[in-house]
Amino acid sequence: MTVEAPAASGVARLPLRLTLNGQLVEIEIATNELLLDVVRDRLALTGTKRSCDVQVCGACTMLLDGRPVSSCCTLALEADGRAIETIEGMAGPDGLHPIQQAFIDNVAVQCGFCTPGFVLTTKALLADNPRPMRAEIEHALTGNLCRCTGYWNILSAVEDAAGRMAEDDGEGRGARDDG
């Protein structure tokens, strides 16, 4: 997919080439554009949310080469030649990812604003540690804030997702853990 640049703004522009949710994207960006703005405003993937703009809430979390990043404080240039995954890239042709389904089944979603960040952070955690202890889950999620759920259901959802993904392939990696 190639995206045309908006009208010139006086800021230097550069080409950006990245893989977004498995699809090659080429777009011209301003050198000061944030990853969040490029993905939400220019590429129309609005699942990632803008909230604090100072890297403390996790609503803007995306995976950059499989690692969670705060896209509100990440220059789009940092993604050049790399892979980005947003919440829109989680579900597959067979339905929701096991993490997404665990969040639904454990009532870990209320308003849903923070959910994409929690789900993506969980995906990164389980890729590194398929069977985390509760304390490890709590530590991994410290960069994500929820103002609705009280966290208990979120922690239960992560534990449930770990179990589901371990059952998927019998080795703890999860059959859909292809991030």
OpenMM code with the backbone's topology and positions (N, CA, C; nanometers):
from openmm import Vec3, app, unit

residues = "MET THR VAL GLU ALA PRO ALA ALA SER GLY VAL ALA ARG LEU PRO LEU ARG LEU THR LEU ASN GLY GLN LEU VAL GLU ILE GLU ILE ALA THR ASN GLU LEU LEU LEU ASP VAL VAL ARG ASP ARG LEU ALA LEU THR GLY THR LYS ARG SER CYS ASP VAL GLN VAL CYS GLY ALA CYS THR MET LEU LEU ASP GLY ARG PRO VAL SER SER CYS CYS THR LEU ALA LEU GLU ALA ASP GLY ARG ALA ILE GLU THR ILE GLU GLY MET ALA GLY PRO ASP GLY LEU HIS PRO ILE GLN GLN ALA PHE ILE ASP ASN VAL ALA VAL GLN CYS GLY PHE CYS THR PRO GLY PHE VAL LEU THR THR LYS ALA LEU LEU ALA ASP ASN PRO ARG PRO MET ARG ALA GLU ILE GLU HIS ALA LEU THR GLY ASN LEU CYS ARG CYS THR GLY TYR TRP ASN ILE LEU SER ALA VAL GLU ASP ALA ALA GLY ARG MET ALA GLU ASP ASP GLY GLU GLY ARG GLY ALA ARG ASP ASP GLY".split()
positions = [
    Vec3(0.0853, -0.1155, 0.0000),
    Vec3(0.0000, 0.0000, 0.0000),
    Vec3(0.0906, 0.1227, 0.0000),
    Vec3(0.0623, 0.2159, -0.0872),
    Vec3(0.1345, 0.3423, -0.0903),
    Vec3(0.0356, 0.4521, -0.0580),
    Vec3(0.0736, 0.5413, 0.0325),
    Vec3(-0.0136, 0.6492, 0.0758),
    Vec3(0.0498, 0.7810, 0.0352),
    Vec3(-0.0298, 0.8669, -0.0284),
    Vec3(0.0189, 0.9977, -0.0701),
    Vec3(0.0365, 1.0893, 0.0495),
    Vec3(0.1306, 1.1800, 0.0395),
    Vec3(0.1573, 1.2751, 0.1469),
    Vec3(0.0574, 1.3894, 0.1428),
    Vec3(0.0202, 1.4436, 0.2582),
    Vec3(-0.0645, 1.5624, 0.2600),
    Vec3(0.0159, 1.6847, 0.2142),
    Vec3(-0.0489, 1.7988, 0.2034),
    Vec3(0.0166, 1.9220, 0.1589),
    Vec3(0.1407, 1.9510, 0.2424),
    Vec3(0.2403, 2.0122, 0.1793),
    Vec3(0.3663, 2.0446, 0.2468),
    Vec3(0.3417, 2.1353, 0.3669),
    Vec3(0.4156, 2.1121, 0.4748),
    Vec3(0.3985, 2.1900, 0.5972),
    Vec3(0.5243, 2.2663, 0.6355),
    Vec3(0.6257, 2.2655, 0.5499),
    Vec3(0.7503, 2.3329, 0.5829),
    Vec3(0.8468, 2.2455, 0.6605),
    Vec3(0.8058, 2.1262, 0.7001),
    Vec3(0.8908, 2.0322, 0.7730),
    Vec3(0.9475, 1.9331, 0.6713),
    Vec3(1.0710, 1.8954, 0.6890),
    Vec3(1.1329, 1.7982, 0.5991),
    Vec3(1.0511, 1.6697, 0.5952),
    Vec3(1.0452, 1.6105, 0.4767),
    Vec3(0.9684, 1.4882, 0.4583),
    Vec3(1.0611, 1.3775, 0.4094),
    Vec3(1.0315, 1.2567, 0.4533),
    Vec3(1.1105, 1.1403, 0.4153),
    Vec3(1.0183, 1.0237, 0.3843),
    Vec3(1.0642, 0.9306, 0.3025),
    Vec3(0.9843, 0.8105, 0.2803),
    Vec3(0.9946, 0.7177, 0.4014),
    Vec3(0.8863, 0.6511, 0.4322),
    Vec3(0.8829, 0.5514, 0.5393),
    Vec3(0.8307, 0.4230, 0.4791),
    Vec3(0.9011, 0.3165, 0.5059),
    Vec3(0.8616, 0.1851, 0.4561),
    Vec3(0.8589, 0.0927, 0.5772),
    Vec3(0.7428, 0.0325, 0.6038),
    Vec3(0.7291, -0.0571, 0.7178),
    Vec3(0.6292, -0.1667, 0.6864),
    Vec3(0.6282, -0.2670, 0.7693),
    Vec3(0.5274, -0.3709, 0.7587),
    Vec3(0.4270, -0.3450, 0.8697),
    Vec3(0.3035, -0.3204, 0.8321),
    Vec3(0.1973, -0.2889, 0.9264),
    Vec3(0.0944, -0.4004, 0.9236),
    Vec3(0.0845, -0.4723, 1.0351),
    Vec3(-0.0082, -0.5858, 1.0444),
    Vec3(0.0103, -0.6827, 0.9278),
    Vec3(0.1363, -0.7058, 0.8925),
    Vec3(0.1688, -0.8033, 0.7891),
    Vec3(0.1670, -0.7499, 0.6467),
    Vec3(0.1330, -0.6226, 0.6275),
    Vec3(0.1245, -0.5649, 0.4939),
    Vec3(0.2307, -0.4557, 0.4768),
    Vec3(0.3030, -0.4587, 0.3659),
    Vec3(0.4029, -0.3572, 0.3387),
    Vec3(0.3338, -0.2233, 0.3132),
    Vec3(0.3805, -0.1197, 0.3803),
    Vec3(0.3256, 0.0151, 0.3651),
    Vec3(0.4404, 0.1091, 0.3318),
    Vec3(0.4185, 0.1927, 0.2327),
    Vec3(0.5135, 0.2975, 0.1968),
    Vec3(0.4377, 0.4290, 0.2028),
    Vec3(0.4924, 0.5246, 0.2761),
    Vec3(0.4258, 0.6521, 0.2965),
    Vec3(0.5317, 0.7595, 0.3167),
    Vec3(0.5024, 0.8790, 0.2722),
    Vec3(0.5928, 0.9903, 0.2977),
    Vec3(0.5473, 1.0571, 0.4265),
    Vec3(0.6449, 1.0827, 0.5144),
    Vec3(0.6119, 1.1403, 0.6453),
    Vec3(0.6983, 1.2617, 0.6736),
    Vec3(0.6494, 1.3447, 0.7610),
    Vec3(0.7307, 1.4543, 0.8133),
    Vec3(0.8264, 1.3949, 0.9160),
    Vec3(0.9447, 1.4528, 0.9261),
    Vec3(1.0449, 1.3983, 1.0172),
    Vec3(1.0025, 1.4066, 1.1626),
    Vec3(0.9055, 1.4921, 1.1940),
    Vec3(0.8606, 1.5051, 1.3327),
    Vec3(0.7277, 1.4356, 1.3603),
    Vec3(0.6779, 1.3557, 1.2661),
    Vec3(0.5493, 1.2873, 1.2865),
    Vec3(0.5646, 1.1698, 1.3819),
    Vec3(0.4669, 1.1575, 1.4682),
    Vec3(0.4642, 1.0460, 1.5628),
    Vec3(0.4021, 0.9228, 1.4990),
    Vec3(0.4471, 0.8068, 1.5431),
    Vec3(0.3929, 0.6810, 1.4929),
    Vec3(0.2416, 0.6751, 1.5137),
    Vec3(0.1936, 0.7187, 1.6292),
    Vec3(0.0503, 0.7198, 1.6577),
    Vec3(-0.0265, 0.7985, 1.5526),
    Vec3(0.0223, 0.9167, 1.5166),
    Vec3(-0.0473, 1.0008, 1.4197),
    Vec3(-0.0470, 0.9398, 1.2803),
    Vec3(0.0641, 0.8816, 1.2401),
    Vec3(0.0706, 0.8187, 1.1085),
    Vec3(-0.0280, 0.7032, 1.1000),
    Vec3(-0.0278, 0.6169, 1.2007),
    Vec3(-0.1139, 0.4988, 1.1964),
    Vec3(-0.2616, 0.5362, 1.2098),
    Vec3(-0.2956, 0.6222, 1.3053),
    Vec3(-0.4367, 0.6589, 1.3269),
    Vec3(-0.4913, 0.7526, 1.2187),
    Vec3(-0.4177, 0.8613, 1.1943),
    Vec3(-0.4724, 0.9666, 1.1098),
    Vec3(-0.4458, 0.9458, 0.9612),
    Vec3(-0.3314, 0.8929, 0.9281),
    Vec3(-0.2958, 0.8793, 0.7869),
    Vec3(-0.3301, 0.7424, 0.7313),
    Vec3(-0.3214, 0.6380, 0.8172),
    Vec3(-0.3487, 0.5020, 0.7700),
    Vec3(-0.4834, 0.4490, 0.8186),
    Vec3(-0.5555, 0.5294, 0.8960),
    Vec3(-0.6939, 0.5032, 0.9378),
    Vec3(-0.7117, 0.3768, 1.0218),
    Vec3(-0.6109, 0.3400, 1.0996),
    Vec3(-0.6241, 0.2296, 1.1944),
    Vec3(-0.6428, 0.2929, 1.3320),
    Vec3(-0.7657, 0.3053, 1.3749),
    Vec3(-0.7985, 0.3844, 1.4941),
    Vec3(-0.8151, 0.3026, 1.6217),
    Vec3(-0.7799, 0.1756, 1.6182),
    Vec3(-0.7891, 0.0943, 1.7391),
    Vec3(-0.6934, 0.1403, 1.8471),
    Vec3(-0.5784, 0.1880, 1.8071),
    Vec3(-0.4817, 0.2437, 1.9004),
    Vec3(-0.5328, 0.3801, 1.9438),
    Vec3(-0.5309, 0.4074, 2.0722),
    Vec3(-0.5904, 0.5304, 2.1251),
    Vec3(-0.4861, 0.6319, 2.1684),
    Vec3(-0.5236, 0.7591, 2.1587),
    Vec3(-0.4420, 0.8689, 2.2121),
    Vec3(-0.5025, 0.9059, 2.3462),
    Vec3(-0.4178, 0.9189, 2.4479),
    Vec3(-0.4678, 0.9557, 2.5794),
    Vec3(-0.3744, 1.0549, 2.6464),
    Vec3(-0.2668, 1.0082, 2.7058),
    Vec3(-0.1846, 1.0955, 2.7911),
    Vec3(-0.0814, 1.1776, 2.7141),
    Vec3(-0.0343, 1.1279, 2.6010),
    Vec3(0.0710, 1.1918, 2.5223),
    Vec3(0.2041, 1.2055, 2.5951),
    Vec3(0.2222, 1.1339, 2.7056),
    Vec3(0.3493, 1.1404, 2.7789),
    Vec3(0.4006, 1.0030, 2.8209),
    Vec3(0.3518, 0.8982, 2.7579),
    Vec3(0.4063, 0.7642, 2.7757),
    Vec3(0.3804, 0.7038, 2.9136),
    Vec3(0.2635, 0.7310, 2.9721),
    Vec3(0.2362, 0.6721, 3.1032),
    Vec3(0.1096, 0.5862, 3.1090),
    Vec3(0.0239, 0.5902, 3.0085),
    Vec3(-0.1046, 0.5203, 3.0228),
    Vec3(-0.1163, 0.3912, 2.9430),
    Vec3(-0.0415, 0.3756, 2.8340),
    Vec3(-0.0450, 0.2537, 2.7551),
    Vec3(-0.1556, 0.2458, 2.6515),
    Vec3(-0.2438, 0.3454, 2.6439),
    Vec3(-0.3537, 0.3407, 2.5466),
    Vec3(-0.3022, 0.3408, 2.4030),
    Vec3(-0.1844, 0.3962, 2.3807),
    Vec3(-0.1286, 0.4075, 2.2458),
    Vec3(-0.0342, 0.2924, 2.2115),
    Vec3(-0.0319, 0.1880, 2.2905),
    Vec3(0.0632, 0.0784, 2.2698),
    Vec3(0.0449, 0.0123, 2.1344),
    Vec3(0.1571, -0.0032, 2.0662),
    Vec3(0.1678, -0.0840, 1.9452),
    Vec3(0.2871, -0.1753, 1.9660),
    Vec3(0.2948, -0.2806, 1.8866),
    Vec3(0.4131, -0.3666, 1.8919),
    Vec3(0.5061, -0.3268, 1.7785),
    Vec3(0.6304, -0.2968, 1.8122),
    Vec3(0.7351, -0.2641, 1.7162),
    Vec3(0.8340, -0.3797, 1.7212),
    Vec3(0.8366, -0.4563, 1.6134),
    Vec3(0.9179, -0.5786, 1.6101),
    Vec3(0.8864, -0.6678, 1.7305),
    Vec3(0.7586, -0.6739, 1.7657),
    Vec3(0.7132, -0.7618, 1.8725),
    Vec3(0.7230, -0.7057, 2.0130),
    Vec3(0.7780, -0.5860, 2.0276),
    Vec3(0.7959, -0.5245, 2.1600),
    Vec3(0.6970, -0.4093, 2.1756),
    Vec3(0.6345, -0.3960, 2.2922),
    Vec3(0.5416, -0.2840, 2.3136),
    Vec3(0.6140, -0.1493, 2.3147),
    Vec3(0.5569, -0.0523, 2.2439),
    Vec3(0.6079, 0.0840, 2.2458),
    Vec3(0.4913, 0.1802, 2.2646),
    Vec3(0.5205, 0.2929, 2.3240),
    Vec3(0.4227, 0.4005, 2.3353),
    Vec3(0.4303, 0.4805, 2.2061),
    Vec3(0.3332, 0.4617, 2.1198),
    Vec3(0.3387, 0.5254, 1.9883),
    Vec3(0.3169, 0.6757, 1.9953),
    Vec3(0.2702, 0.7270, 2.1097),
    Vec3(0.2533, 0.8718, 2.1264),
    Vec3(0.3866, 0.9415, 2.1472),
    Vec3(0.4896, 0.8662, 2.1762),
    Vec3(0.6229, 0.9238, 2.2003),
    Vec3(0.7287, 0.8592, 2.1121),
    Vec3(0.6856, 0.7914, 2.0063),
    Vec3(0.7768, 0.7251, 1.9142),
    Vec3(0.7670, 0.7938, 1.7788),
    Vec3(0.8775, 0.8440, 1.7292),
    Vec3(0.8762, 0.9032, 1.5964),
    Vec3(0.8482, 0.7943, 1.4929),
    Vec3(0.7688, 0.8272, 1.3941),
    Vec3(0.7378, 0.7309, 1.2884),
    Vec3(0.8647, 0.6825, 1.2196),
    Vec3(0.9643, 0.7695, 1.2094),
    Vec3(1.0918, 0.7323, 1.1473),
    Vec3(1.1556, 0.6107, 1.2140),
    Vec3(1.1309, 0.5933, 1.3433),
    Vec3(1.1881, 0.4798, 1.4154),
    Vec3(1.1333, 0.3460, 1.3665),
    Vec3(1.0219, 0.3502, 1.2944),
    Vec3(0.9610, 0.2274, 1.2441),
    Vec3(1.0078, 0.1918, 1.1034),
    Vec3(1.0933, 0.2740, 1.0441),
    Vec3(1.1381, 0.2490, 0.9075),
    Vec3(1.2062, 0.1124, 0.8974),
    Vec3(1.1580, 0.0315, 0.8048),
    Vec3(1.2141, -0.1009, 0.7822),
    Vec3(1.1763, -0.2043, 0.8865),
    Vec3(1.0834, -0.1706, 0.9725),
    Vec3(1.0480, -0.2588, 1.0837),
    Vec3(0.9026, -0.3034, 1.0739),
    Vec3(0.8622, -0.3892, 1.1652),
    Vec3(0.7253, -0.4417, 1.1675),
    Vec3(0.6477, -0.3801, 1.2827),
    Vec3(0.5289, -0.3313, 1.2508),
    Vec3(0.4367, -0.2749, 1.3490),
    Vec3(0.3131, -0.3636, 1.3529),
    Vec3(0.2645, -0.3898, 1.4740),
    Vec3(0.1364, -0.4587, 1.4886),
    Vec3(0.0463, -0.3730, 1.5757),
    Vec3(-0.0757, -0.3542, 1.5286),
    Vec3(-0.1782, -0.2839, 1.6047),
    Vec3(-0.2868, -0.3838, 1.6402),
    Vec3(-0.3833, -0.3402, 1.7174),
    Vec3(-0.4926, -0.4290, 1.7577),
    Vec3(-0.5673, -0.4830, 1.6356),
    Vec3(-0.5707, -0.4047, 1.5280),
    Vec3(-0.6396, -0.4513, 1.4070),
    Vec3(-0.5714, -0.5733, 1.3457),
    Vec3(-0.4437, -0.5952, 1.3777),
    Vec3(-0.3707, -0.7083, 1.3237),
    Vec3(-0.3794, -0.8349, 1.4074),
    Vec3(-0.4493, -0.8309, 1.5188),
    Vec3(-0.4537, -0.9462, 1.6099),
    Vec3(-0.5454, -1.0588, 1.5615),
    Vec3(-0.6668, -1.0272, 1.5256),
    Vec3(-0.7621, -1.1312, 1.4861),
    Vec3(-0.7200, -1.1901, 1.3519),
    Vec3(-0.7505, -1.3148, 1.3335),
    Vec3(-0.7186, -1.3814, 1.2078),
    Vec3(-0.8449, -1.4233, 1.1354),
    Vec3(-0.8297, -1.4931, 1.0259),
    Vec3(-0.9466, -1.5355, 0.9470),
    Vec3(-1.0387, -1.6314, 1.0240),
    Vec3(-0.9833, -1.6968, 1.1256),
    Vec3(-1.0636, -1.7910, 1.2044),
    Vec3(-1.1293, -1.7252, 1.3247),
    Vec3(-1.1102, -1.5946, 1.3411),
    Vec3(-1.1737, -1.5248, 1.4532),
    Vec3(-1.0727, -1.4538, 1.5405),
    Vec3(-1.1168, -1.4243, 1.6605),
    Vec3(-1.0347, -1.3498, 1.7550),
    Vec3(-0.9126, -1.4297, 1.7979),
    Vec3(-0.8080, -1.3586, 1.8293),
    Vec3(-0.6879, -1.4181, 1.8878),
    Vec3(-0.7274, -1.4693, 2.0271),
    Vec3(-0.6641, -1.5758, 2.0774),
    Vec3(-0.6975, -1.6263, 2.2104),
    Vec3(-0.6872, -1.5211, 2.3210),
    Vec3(-0.5974, -1.4252, 2.3065),
    Vec3(-0.5866, -1.3184, 2.4066),
    Vec3(-0.7115, -1.2321, 2.4033),
    Vec3(-0.7546, -1.1940, 2.2847),
    Vec3(-0.8760, -1.1130, 2.2726),
    Vec3(-0.9962, -1.1865, 2.3312),
    Vec3(-1.0081, -1.3146, 2.3009),
    Vec3(-1.1219, -1.3916, 2.3513),
    Vec3(-1.1167, -1.4051, 2.5031),
    Vec3(-0.9968, -1.4205, 2.5573),
    Vec3(-0.9820, -1.4302, 2.7035),
    Vec3(-1.0246, -1.2996, 2.7705),
    Vec3(-0.9923, -1.1864, 2.7104),
    Vec3(-1.0350, -1.0582, 2.7664),
    Vec3(-1.1871, -1.0477, 2.7658),
    Vec3(-1.2502, -1.0930, 2.6611),
    Vec3(-1.3973, -1.0901, 2.6552),
    Vec3(-1.4553, -1.1858, 2.7580),
    Vec3(-1.4076, -1.3089, 2.7595),
    Vec3(-1.4634, -1.4113, 2.8477),
    Vec3(-1.4431, -1.3799, 2.9955),
    Vec3(-1.3390, -1.3045, 3.0277),
    Vec3(-1.3106, -1.2700, 3.1675),
    Vec3(-1.3634, -1.1319, 3.2061),
    Vec3(-1.4444, -1.0740, 3.1208),
    Vec3(-1.5045, -0.9425, 3.1441),
    Vec3(-1.3953, -0.8406, 3.1799),
    Vec3(-1.2873, -0.8454, 3.1041),
    Vec3(-1.1748, -0.7552, 3.1274),
    Vec3(-1.1854, -0.6300, 3.0405),
    Vec3(-1.3010, -0.6121, 2.9797),
    Vec3(-1.3255, -0.4969, 2.8941),
    Vec3(-1.4475, -0.4250, 2.9483),
    Vec3(-1.4325, -0.2989, 2.9787),
    Vec3(-1.5501, -0.2193, 3.0151),
    Vec3(-1.5673, -0.1122, 2.9092),
    Vec3(-1.5085, 0.0048, 2.9264),
    Vec3(-1.5248, 0.1062, 2.8214),
    Vec3(-1.4451, 0.0687, 2.6966),
    Vec3(-1.3373, -0.0081, 2.7123),
    Vec3(-1.2589, -0.0560, 2.5998),
    Vec3(-1.1471, 0.0354, 2.5534),
    Vec3(-1.1378, 0.1538, 2.6081),
    Vec3(-1.0373, 0.2498, 2.5628),
    Vec3(-0.8952, 0.1979, 2.5831),
    Vec3(-0.8689, 0.1352, 2.6965),
    Vec3(-0.7349, 0.0863, 2.7277),
    Vec3(-0.7092, -0.0546, 2.6738),
    Vec3(-0.8136, -0.1239, 2.6326),
    Vec3(-0.8031, -0.2658, 2.5984),
    Vec3(-0.7004, -0.2963, 2.4899),
    Vec3(-0.6945, -0.2218, 2.3792),
    Vec3(-0.5927, -0.2560, 2.2785),
    Vec3(-0.4509, -0.2567, 2.3352),
    Vec3(-0.4190, -0.1603, 2.4195),
    Vec3(-0.2852, -0.1563, 2.4795),
    Vec3(-0.2590, -0.2751, 2.5697),
    Vec3(-0.3576, -0.3121, 2.6505),
    Vec3(-0.3418, -0.4285, 2.7373),
    Vec3(-0.3259, -0.5558, 2.6547),
    Vec3(-0.4048, -0.5718, 2.5507),
    Vec3(-0.3996, -0.6928, 2.4679),
    Vec3(-0.2643, -0.7052, 2.3986),
    Vec3(-0.2159, -0.5964, 2.3415),
    Vec3(-0.0863, -0.6023, 2.2737),
    Vec3(0.0291, -0.6238, 2.3715),
    Vec3(0.0223, -0.5614, 2.4870),
    Vec3(0.1251, -0.5830, 2.5890),
    Vec3(0.1235, -0.7279, 2.6349),
    Vec3(0.0047, -0.7842, 2.6494),
    Vec3(-0.0086, -0.9250, 2.6856),
    Vec3(0.0520, -1.0150, 2.5794),
    Vec3(0.0292, -0.9818, 2.4532),
    Vec3(0.0860, -1.0636, 2.3456),
    Vec3(0.2385, -1.0665, 2.3552),
    Vec3(0.2987, -0.9512, 2.3785),
    Vec3(0.4447, -0.9462, 2.3918),
    Vec3(0.4922, -1.0248, 2.5138),
    Vec3(0.4219, -1.0103, 2.6245),
    Vec3(0.4575, -1.0841, 2.7462),
    Vec3(0.4541, -1.2344, 2.7210),
    Vec3(0.3452, -1.2827, 2.6636),
    Vec3(0.3299, -1.4272, 2.6446),
    Vec3(0.4239, -1.4823, 2.5378),
    Vec3(0.4693, -1.3984, 2.4464),
    Vec3(0.5696, -1.4425, 2.3493),
    Vec3(0.7028, -1.4690, 2.4191),
    Vec3(0.7341, -1.3888, 2.5200),
    Vec3(0.8586, -1.4055, 2.5960),
    Vec3(0.8462, -1.5054, 2.7103),
    Vec3(0.7276, -1.5106, 2.7698),
    Vec3(0.7061, -1.5907, 2.8897),
    Vec3(0.5667, -1.6531, 2.8813),
    Vec3(0.5556, -1.7713, 2.8211),
    Vec3(0.4245, -1.8310, 2.7965),
    Vec3(0.3426, -1.8648, 2.9216),
    Vec3(0.4072, -1.8809, 3.0351),
    Vec3(0.3356, -1.9165, 3.1586),
    Vec3(0.3798, -1.8251, 3.2725),
    Vec3(0.3487, -1.6961, 3.2636),
    Vec3(0.3961, -1.6037, 3.3671),
    Vec3(0.3231, -1.6212, 3.4996),
    Vec3(0.3917, -1.5921, 3.6061),
    Vec3(0.3312, -1.5879, 3.7393),
    Vec3(0.2550, -1.4564, 3.7503),
    Vec3(0.1638, -1.4469, 3.8478),
    Vec3(0.0829, -1.3260, 3.8648),
    Vec3(0.1711, -1.2016, 3.8808),
    Vec3(0.2778, -1.2110, 3.9580),
    Vec3(0.3663, -1.0957, 3.9780),
    Vec3(0.4330, -1.0527, 3.8468),
    Vec3(0.4658, -1.1477, 3.7613),
    Vec3(0.5262, -1.1149, 3.6327),
    Vec3(0.4250, -1.0461, 3.5407),
    Vec3(0.3011, -1.0883, 3.5479),
    Vec3(0.1949, -1.0232, 3.4698),
    Vec3(0.1768, -0.8801, 3.5182),
    Vec3(0.1684, -0.8636, 3.6492),
    Vec3(0.1527, -0.7296, 3.7054),
    Vec3(0.2665, -0.6385, 3.6619),
    Vec3(0.3881, -0.6908, 3.6654),
    Vec3(0.5041, -0.6113, 3.6254),
    Vec3(0.4956, -0.5733, 3.4770),
    Vec3(0.4613, -0.6691, 3.3924),
    Vec3(0.4542, -0.6440, 3.2480),
    Vec3(0.3490, -0.5396, 3.2132),
    Vec3(0.2422, -0.5337, 3.2914),
    Vec3(0.1313, -0.4428, 3.2619),
    Vec3(0.1414, -0.3082, 3.3329),
    Vec3(0.2522, -0.2823, 3.4004),
    Vec3(0.2622, -0.1576, 3.4778),
    Vec3(0.2519, -0.0321, 3.3916),
    Vec3(0.2815, -0.0402, 3.2655),
    Vec3(0.2718, 0.0758, 3.1780),
    Vec3(0.1345, 0.0986, 3.1195),
    Vec3(0.0378, 0.0167, 3.1603),
    Vec3(-0.0984, 0.0292, 3.1085),
    Vec3(-0.1927, 0.0653, 3.2221),
    Vec3(-0.2719, 0.1694, 3.2007),
    Vec3(-0.3682, 0.2133, 3.3015),
    Vec3(-0.5107, 0.1857, 3.2552),
    Vec3(-0.5933, 0.1446, 3.3508),
    Vec3(-0.7355, 0.1246, 3.3258),
    Vec3(-0.8115, 0.2023, 3.4322),
    Vec3(-0.9077, 0.2785, 3.3891),
    Vec3(-0.9849, 0.3584, 3.4835),
    Vec3(-1.1191, 0.2941, 3.5161),
    Vec3(-1.1473, 0.1776, 3.4605),
    Vec3(-1.2800, 0.1172, 3.4779),
    Vec3(-1.2808, -0.0158, 3.5522),
    Vec3(-1.1871, -0.1063, 3.5211),
    Vec3(-1.2028, -0.2456, 3.5630),
    Vec3(-1.1496, -0.2802, 3.7002),
    Vec3(-1.0555, -0.2061, 3.7534),
    Vec3(-0.9953, -0.2444, 3.8803),
    Vec3(-0.8882, -0.3508, 3.8652),
    Vec3(-0.8533, -0.3901, 3.7438),
    Vec3(-0.7408, -0.4767, 3.7088),
    Vec3(-0.7588, -0.6252, 3.7378),
    Vec3(-0.8407, -0.6664, 3.8324),
    Vec3(-0.8501, -0.8096, 3.8650),
    Vec3(-0.8908, -0.8919, 3.7440),
    Vec3(-0.9905, -0.8451, 3.6703),
    Vec3(-1.0354, -0.9203, 3.5536),
    Vec3(-0.9306, -0.9202, 3.4429),
    Vec3(-0.8546, -0.8124, 3.4328),
    Vec3(-0.7475, -0.8064, 3.3335),
    Vec3(-0.6395, -0.9092, 3.3670),
    Vec3(-0.5997, -0.9155, 3.4927),
    Vec3(-0.4992, -1.0136, 3.5338),
    Vec3(-0.5491, -1.1557, 3.5101),
    Vec3(-0.6756, -1.1804, 3.5402),
    Vec3(-0.7341, -1.3124, 3.5158),
    Vec3(-0.7375, -1.3438, 3.3666),
    Vec3(-0.7653, -1.2422, 3.2850),
    Vec3(-0.7695, -1.2632, 3.1400),
    Vec3(-0.6320, -1.3016, 3.0861),
    Vec3(-0.5274, -1.2389, 3.1379),
    Vec3(-0.3917, -1.2717, 3.0927),
    Vec3(-0.3577, -1.4153, 3.1321),
    Vec3(-0.3904, -1.4535, 3.2541),
    Vec3(-0.3660, -1.5918, 3.2973),
    Vec3(-0.4451, -1.6901, 3.2111),
    Vec3(-0.5699, -1.6569, 3.1819),
    Vec3(-0.6536, -1.7416, 3.0968),
    Vec3(-0.5948, -1.7512, 2.9566),
    Vec3(-0.5520, -1.6387, 2.9013),
    Vec3(-0.4934, -1.6388, 2.7669),
    Vec3(-0.3683, -1.7260, 2.7622),
    Vec3(-0.2862, -1.7177, 2.8654),
    Vec3(-0.1653, -1.8008, 2.8707),
    Vec3(-0.2027, -1.9483, 2.8660),
    Vec3(-0.3047, -1.9855, 2.9417),
    Vec3(-0.3497, -2.1239, 2.9407),
    Vec3(-0.4045, -2.1663, 2.8056),
    Vec3(-0.4832, -2.0808, 2.7434),
    Vec3(-0.5403, -2.1124, 2.6119),
    Vec3(-0.4311, -2.1292, 2.5069),
    Vec3(-0.3341, -2.0403, 2.5102),
    Vec3(-0.2283, -2.0474, 2.4100),
    Vec3(-0.1381, -2.1669, 2.4326),
    Vec3(-0.1165, -2.2054, 2.5583),
    Vec3(-0.0372, -2.3250, 2.5880),
    Vec3(-0.1099, -2.4491, 2.5381),
    Vec3(-0.2411, -2.4501, 2.5505),
    Vec3(-0.3205, -2.5637, 2.5028),
    Vec3(-0.3226, -2.5730, 2.3514),
    Vec3(-0.3097, -2.4577, 2.2830),
    Vec3(-0.3163, -2.4558, 2.1370),
    Vec3(-0.2133, -2.5457, 2.0723),
    Vec3(-0.0891, -2.5472, 2.1264),
    Vec3(0.0120, -2.6300, 2.0615),
    Vec3(0.0795, -2.7285, 2.1560),
    Vec3(0.0400, -2.7259, 2.2827),
    Vec3(0.0948, -2.8211, 2.3775),
    Vec3(0.2368, -2.7912, 2.4232),
    Vec3(0.2966, -2.6821, 2.3706),
    Vec3(0.4338, -2.6501, 2.4086),
    Vec3(0.4467, -2.5153, 2.4758),
    Vec3(0.3344, -2.4475, 2.5017),
    Vec3(0.3397, -2.3207, 2.5712),
    Vec3(0.3648, -2.2000, 2.4840),
    Vec3(0.3795, -2.2207, 2.3523),
    Vec3(0.4034, -2.1055, 2.2653),
    Vec3(0.2726, -2.0511, 2.2101),
    Vec3(0.1745, -2.1350, 2.1956),
    Vec3(0.0476, -2.0932, 2.1365),
    Vec3(0.0531, -2.1023, 1.9865),
    Vec3(-0.0434, -2.1701, 1.9294),
    Vec3(-0.0453, -2.1889, 1.7848),
    Vec3(-0.0610, -2.0585, 1.7097),
    Vec3(-0.1224, -1.9569, 1.7701),
    Vec3(-0.1441, -1.8296, 1.7012),
    Vec3(-0.0433, -1.7249, 1.7442),
    Vec3(0.0602, -1.7632, 1.8134),
    Vec3(0.1605, -1.6671, 1.8602),
    Vec3(0.2640, -1.6460, 1.7494),
    Vec3(0.2183, -1.5798, 1.6422),
    Vec3(0.3015, -1.5628, 1.5246),
    Vec3(0.3480, -1.4200, 1.5056),
    Vec3(0.3453, -1.3401, 1.6144),
    Vec3(0.3724, -1.1973, 1.6108),
    Vec3(0.5036, -1.1602, 1.5623),
] * unit.nanometer
topology = app.Topology()
chain = topology.addChain("A")
for resn in residues:
    res = topology.addResidue(resn, chain)
    for name in ("N", "CA", "C"):
        topology.addAtom(name, app.Element.getBySymbol(name[0]), res)
